[in-house]
């Protein structure tokens, strides 16, 4: 009589199942924070890429600026050129106040296409990129003139 009965084994399995369901629900979901940090780092990368561009006016403007269009497709296409792979969640929603932000060779942010002669698209107000997931939201703010970037 050194064995367990079938009822005892089923009872133990049910208890372990109930405990595991509670444990799974206790694990925090960091999807929003991870995706926001990834998008933030991509913006910083593009901003840094623009800093060293040659300011020679004989070059075409496409050689003196770096633009970002805030869509999932941009992130996935940009990832094709990166050695680091990140799996952006399909349930993440990206809503940008200005759908395209460009940085010139001095890291000044522009909304849309850059005209380095007139500066008519220079960003004069803060621009927010809202990232939402499961009814939670984080924002990335790009400040005018300086191009500083902050996660809120």
Phi and psi in degrees as GROMACS dihedral restraints (atoms count N, CA, C in turn):
[ dihedral_restraints ]
;  ai    aj    ak    al  type     phi  dphi    fc
    3     4     5     6     1  -109.3    20    10
    4     5     6     7     1    27.0    20    10
    6     7     8     9     1  -121.7    20    10
    7     8     9    10     1   164.7    20    10
    9    10    11    12     1   -93.1    20    10
   10    11    12    13     1   149.8    20    10
   12    13    14    15     1   -82.9    20    10
   13    14    15    16     1   164.4    20    10
   15    16    17    18     1   -62.3    20    10
   16    17    18    19     1   -37.5    20    10
   18    19    20    21     1   -65.5    20    10
   19    20    21    22     1   -39.9    20    10
   21    22    23    24     1   -65.0    20    10
   22    23    24    25     1   -41.5    20    10
   24    25    26    27     1   -64.8    20    10
   25    26    27    28     1   -43.5    20    10
   27    28    29    30     1   -62.6    20    10
   28    29    30    31     1   -41.3    20    10
   30    31    32    33     1   -61.5    20    10
   31    32    33    34     1   -43.0    20    10
   33    34    35    36     1   -64.9    20    10
   34    35    36    37     1   -41.7    20    10
   36    37    38    39     1   -62.8    20    10
   37    38    39    40     1   -41.0    20    10
   39    40    41    42     1   -64.0    20    10
   40    41    42    43     1   -43.6    20    10
   42    43    44    45     1   -64.2    20    10
   43    44    45    46     1   -44.0    20    10
   45    46    47    48     1   -62.7    20    10
   46    47    48    49     1   -38.6    20    10
   48    49    50    51     1   -63.4    20    10
   49    50    51    52     1   -43.1    20    10
   51    52    53    54     1   -65.1    20    10
   52    53    54    55     1   -42.3    20    10
   54    55    56    57     1   -64.8    20    10
   55    56    57    58     1   -39.7    20    10
   57    58    59    60     1   -68.6    20    10
   58    59    60    61     1   -34.6    20    10
   60    61    62    63     1   -62.9    20    10
   61    62    63    64     1   -43.5    20    10
   63    64    65    66     1   -64.0    20    10
   64    65    66    67     1   -38.0    20    10
   66    67    68    69     1   -68.6    20    10
   67    68    69    70     1   -39.1    20    10
   69    70    71    72     1   -64.4    20    10
   70    71    72    73     1   -39.5    20    10
   72    73    74    75     1   -70.0    20    10
   73    74    75    76     1   -20.8    20    10
   75    76    77    78     1   -82.3    20    10
   76    77    78    79     1   -14.4    20    10
   78    79    80    81     1   -74.3    20    10
   79    80    81    82     1   124.4    20    10
   81    82    83    84     1   -70.1    20    10
   82    83    84    85     1   148.0    20    10
   84    85    86    87     1   -99.8    20    10
   85    86    87    88     1   107.1    20    10
   87    88    89    90     1   -98.4    20    10
   88    89    90    91     1    20.0    20    10
   90    91    92    93     1   -59.3    20    10
   91    92    93    94     1   -48.0    20    10
   93    94    95    96     1   -61.0    20    10
   94    95    96    97     1   -47.0    20    10
   96    97    98    99     1   -64.7    20    10
   97    98    99   100     1   -43.0    20    10
   99   100   101   102     1   -64.1    20    10
  100   101   102   103     1   -44.4    20    10
  102   103   104   105     1   -67.6    20    10
  103   104   105   106     1   -38.9    20    10
  105   106   107   108     1   -63.8    20    10
  106   107   108   109     1   -44.6    20    10
  108   109   110   111     1   -63.4    20    10
  109   110   111   112     1   -35.9    20    10
  111   112   113   114     1   -66.9    20    10
  112   113   114   115     1   -45.7    20    10
  114   115   116   117     1   -63.9    20    10
  115   116   117   118     1   -40.9    20    10
  117   118   119   120     1   -58.1    20    10
  118   119   120   121     1   -45.7    20    10
  120   121   122   123     1   -66.6    20    10
  121   122   123   124     1   -33.2    20    10
  123   124   125   126     1   -67.0    20    10
  124   125   126   127     1   -38.9    20    10
  126   127   128   129     1   -64.8    20    10
  127   128   129   130     1   -44.5    20    10
  129   130   131   132     1   -62.1    20    10
  130   131   132   133     1   -37.8    20    10
  132   133   134   135     1   -63.2    20    10
  133   134   135   136     1   -45.4    20    10
  135   136   137   138     1   -66.6    20    10
  136   137   138   139     1   -38.2    20    10
  138   139   140   141     1   -63.6    20    10
  139   140   141   142     1   -42.9    20    10
  141   142   143   144     1   -65.7    20    10
  142   143   144   145     1   -35.6    20    10
  144   145   146   147     1   -63.7    20    10
  145   146   147   148     1   -32.3    20    10
  147   148   149   150     1   -77.2    20    10
  148   149   150   151     1   -23.5    20    10
  150   151   152   153     1   -61.1    20    10
  151   152   153   154     1   -37.6    20    10
  153   154   155   156     1   -92.6    20    10
  154   155   156   157     1     5.8    20    10
  156   157   158   159     1   -69.0    20    10
  157   158   159   160     1   145.5    20    10
  159   160   161   162     1   -70.0    20    10
  160   161   162   163     1   132.8    20    10
  162   163   164   165     1   -92.4    20    10
  163   164   165   166     1    18.2    20    10
  165   166   167   168     1   -66.5    20    10
  166   167   168   169     1   122.1    20    10
  168   169   170   171     1   -67.6    20    10
  169   170   171   172     1   -13.8    20    10
  171   172   173   174     1   -74.7    20    10
  172   173   174   175     1   -22.8    20    10
  174   175   176   177     1   -71.2    20    10
  175   176   177   178     1   151.8    20    10
  177   178   179   180     1   -68.2    20    10
  178   179   180   181     1   154.6    20    10
  180   181   182   183     1   -61.9    20    10
  181   182   183   184     1   -27.7    20    10
  183   184   185   186     1   -66.1    20    10
  184   185   186   187     1   -18.8    20    10
  186   187   188   189     1   -88.9    20    10
  187   188   189   190     1    -6.6    20    10
  189   190   191   192     1  -117.5    20    10
  190   191   192   193     1     8.6    20    10
  192   193   194   195     1  -139.6    20    10
  193   194   195   196     1   157.0    20    10
  195   196   197   198     1  -129.6    20    10
  196   197   198   199     1   125.0    20    10
  198   199   200   201     1  -113.9    20    10
  199   200   201   202     1   149.6    20    10
  201   202   203   204     1  -127.7    20    10
  202   203   204   205     1   128.6    20    10
  204   205   206   207     1  -109.0    20    10
  205   206   207   208     1   119.7    20    10
  207   208   209   210     1   -81.1    20    10
  208   209   210   211     1    82.3    20    10
  210   211   212   213     1  -137.0    20    10
  211   212   213   214     1   161.6    20    10
  213   214   215   216     1   -63.4    20    10
  214   215   216   217     1   -33.4    20    10
  216   217   218   219     1   -63.4    20    10
  217   218   219   220     1   -38.9    20    10
  219   220   221   222     1   -59.9    20    10
  220   221   222   223     1   -44.9    20    10
  222   223   224   225     1   -65.5    20    10
  223   224   225   226     1   -43.9    20    10
  225   226   227   228     1   -67.2    20    10
  226   227   228   229     1   -39.8    20    10
  228   229   230   231     1   -67.6    20    10
  229   230   231   232     1   -39.9    20    10
  231   232   233   234     1   -65.9    20    10
  232   233   234   235     1   -31.9    20    10
  234   235   236   237     1   -67.4    20    10
  235   236   237   238     1   -24.1    20    10
  237   238   239   240     1   -62.7    20    10
  238   239   240   241     1   -24.6    20    10
  240   241   242   243     1   -96.7    20    10
  241   242   243   244     1     1.8    20    10
  243   244   245   246     1  -105.6    20    10
  244   245   246   247     1   147.7    20    10
  246   247   248   249     1   -79.9    20    10
  247   248   249   250     1   -22.7    20    10
  249   250   251   252     1   -93.1    20    10
  250   251   252   253     1   124.4    20    10
  252   253   254   255     1  -103.3    20    10
  253   254   255   256     1   135.3    20    10
  255   256   257   258     1  -131.5    20    10
  256   257   258   259     1   132.1    20    10
  258   259   260   261     1   -94.1    20    10
  259   260   261   262     1    94.9    20    10
  261   262   263   264     1   -68.0    20    10
  262   263   264   265     1   131.9    20    10
  264   265   266   267     1   -62.5    20    10
  265   266   267   268     1   140.2    20    10
  267   268   269   270     1   -71.2    20    10
  268   269   270   271     1   -19.9    20    10
  270   271   272   273     1   -91.4    20    10
  271   272   273   274     1     0.0    20    10
  273   274   275   276     1   -75.1    20    10
  274   275   276   277     1   137.1    20    10
  276   277   278   279     1  -116.1    20    10
  277   278   279   280     1   131.7    20    10
  279   280   281   282     1  -115.1    20    10
  280   281   282   283     1   119.3    20    10
  282   283   284   285     1  -124.7    20    10
  283   284   285   286     1   116.7    20    10
  285   286   287   288     1  -107.9    20    10
  286   287   288   289     1   137.7    20    10
  288   289   290   291     1   -62.1    20    10
  289   290   291   292     1   -43.3    20    10
  291   292   293   294     1  -116.6    20    10
  292   293   294   295     1   112.0    20    10
  294   295   296   297     1   -62.3    20    10
  295   296   297   298     1   -25.6    20    10
  297   298   299   300     1  -130.1    20    10
  298   299   300   301     1   126.8    20    10
  300   301   302   303     1  -120.2    20    10
  301   302   303   304     1   134.1    20    10
  303   304   305   306     1  -120.0    20    10
  304   305   306   307     1   149.2    20    10
  306   307   308   309     1  -118.3    20    10
  307   308   309   310     1   135.2    20    10
  309   310   311   312     1   -91.7    20    10
  310   311   312   313     1  -173.1    20    10
  312   313   314   315     1   -68.2    20    10
  313   314   315   316     1   -12.0    20    10
  315   316   317   318     1  -105.5    20    10
  316   317   318   319     1    13.2    20    10
  318   319   320   321     1    66.9    20    10
  319   320   321   322     1    20.7    20    10
  321   322   323   324     1   -78.0    20    10
  322   323   324   325     1   133.6    20    10
  324   325   326   327     1   -86.6    20    10
  325   326   327   328     1   143.0    20    10
  327   328   329   330     1  -127.3    20    10
  328   329   330   331     1   148.6    20    10
  330   331   332   333     1   -94.3    20    10
  331   332   333   334     1   107.8    20    10
  333   334   335   336     1    84.0    20    10
  334   335   336   337     1  -153.8    20    10
  336   337   338   339     1   -63.7    20    10
  337   338   339   340     1   144.1    20    10
  339   340   341   342     1   -97.1    20    10
  340   341   342   343     1   135.2    20    10
  342   343   344   345     1  -122.3    20    10
  343   344   345   346     1   104.8    20    10
  345   346   347   348     1   -75.4    20    10
  346   347   348   349     1    -5.4    20    10
  348   349   350   351     1   -91.6    20    10
  349   350   351   352     1   -37.3    20    10
  351   352   353   354     1  -107.2    20    10
  352   353   354   355     1   -21.0    20    10
  354   355   356   357     1    56.3    20    10
  355   356   357   358     1    29.2    20    10
  357   358   359   360     1   -72.8    20    10
  358   359   360   361     1   -18.9    20    10
  360   361   362   363     1  -103.7    20    10
  361   362   363   364     1    13.4    20    10
  363   364   365   366     1   -58.6    20    10
  364   365   366   367     1   137.9    20    10
  366   367   368   369     1   -74.5    20    10
  367   368   369   370     1   117.0    20    10
  369   370   371   372     1  -106.2    20    10
  370   371   372   373     1   -12.4    20    10
  372   373   374   375     1  -124.2    20    10
  373   374   375   376     1   158.3    20    10
  375   376   377   378     1   -62.9    20    10
  376   377   378   379     1   148.7    20    10
  378   379   380   381     1  -120.8    20    10
  379   380   381   382     1   129.2    20    10
  381   382   383   384     1  -109.0    20    10
  382   383   384   385     1   140.2    20    10
  384   385   386   387     1  -115.4    20    10
  385   386   387   388     1   113.3    20    10
  387   388   389   390     1   -96.0    20    10
  388   389   390   391     1   129.6    20    10
  390   391   392   393     1  -118.5    20    10
  391   392   393   394     1   123.0    20    10
  393   394   395   396     1  -124.2    20    10
  394   395   396   397     1   150.1    20    10
  396   397   398   399     1  -158.5    20    10
  397   398   399   400     1   125.4    20    10
  399   400   401   402     1    49.6    20    10
  400   401   402   403     1    49.6    20    10
  402   403   404   405     1    63.5    20    10
  403   404   405   406     1    17.4    20    10
  405   406   407   408     1  -114.1    20    10
  406   407   408   409     1   153.8    20    10
  408   409   410   411     1  -142.2    20    10
  409   410   411   412     1   143.4    20    10
  411   412   413   414     1  -130.2    20    10
  412   413   414   415     1   156.5    20    10
  414   415   416   417     1  -128.0    20    10
  415   416   417   418     1   145.5    20    10
  417   418   419   420     1  -113.3    20    10
  418   419   420   421     1   125.7    20    10
  420   421   422   423     1  -110.1    20    10
  421   422   423   424     1   130.6    20    10
  423   424   425   426     1  -108.8    20    10
  424   425   426   427     1   121.9    20    10
  426   427   428   429     1   -88.0    20    10
  427   428   429   430     1   147.2    20    10
  429   430   431   432     1   -69.9    20    10
  430   431   432   433     1   163.0    20    10
  432   433   434   435     1    63.8    20    10
  433   434   435   436     1   -56.3    20    10
  435   436   437   438     1   -83.3    20    10
  436   437   438   439     1   -29.5    20    10
  438   439   440   441     1    78.4    20    10
  439   440   441   442     1    14.5    20    10
  441   442   443   444     1   -61.1    20    10
  442   443   444   445     1   148.0    20    10
  444   445   446   447     1  -127.8    20    10
  445   446   447   448     1   138.4    20    10
  447   448   449   450     1  -143.8    20    10
  448   449   450   451     1   144.2    20    10
  450   451   452   453     1   -96.1    20    10
  451   452   453   454     1   130.6    20    10
